[in-house]
Amino acid sequence: MQTLGTVSIMMGIAVAFLAQIVGAILVFRSSALQGVLSVLVPGYFLFALKRRNLYKPIVGIWFAGILGMVAGTIILS
């Protein structure tokens, strides 16, 4: 069970990380100013995604990664 828990945590981290990277790329593609603001202003990243109707898909994938980390932690406990 330890291997399953570890793999679940690592996959969750990878999914959450990739969701954030894809979201950042999409914000930068729409506008360089929006991209810079999303890096400098906390929370602006989510606001910029919401303005482009990309909030639910990106944040949904990010939450799936978080759930993977939680499941792995529960398996390891």
C-alpha positions, -999 to +999 in steps of 0.1 A: +000+000+000+029+023+006+038+023-031+002+031-041+001+060-017+034+074-028+024+071-065-009+088-058+008+117-040+034+121-068+007+120-095-014+145-077+015+169-074+023+165-111-014+171-121-017+202-100+016+215-112+007+210-149-027+226-144-010+257-130+016+258-158-011+254-185-032+281-169-003+305-168+005+298-204-031+305-214-031+338-194+002+349-211-011+340-245-041+363-241-021+393-229+014+399-217+002+425-192-023+399-178+005+374-175+028+398-157+000+408-133-008+372-126+028+367-116+030+398-094-004+401-079-016+371-057-049+358-068-049+377-101-041+344-119-076+331-110-093+363-119-076+363-153-087+327-159-123+336-149-124+365-173-115+341-202-139+313-191-111+290-183-115+290-146-136+258-142-115+235-164-081+246-150-092+248-114-111+215-118-080+197-130-060+214-102-085+201-076-082+166-091-045+168-083-052+180-048-076+151-043-049+127-055-025+141-029-052+137-002-060+101-013-023+092-012-019+107+023-049+088+035-035+056+020-002+061+037-016+068+071 
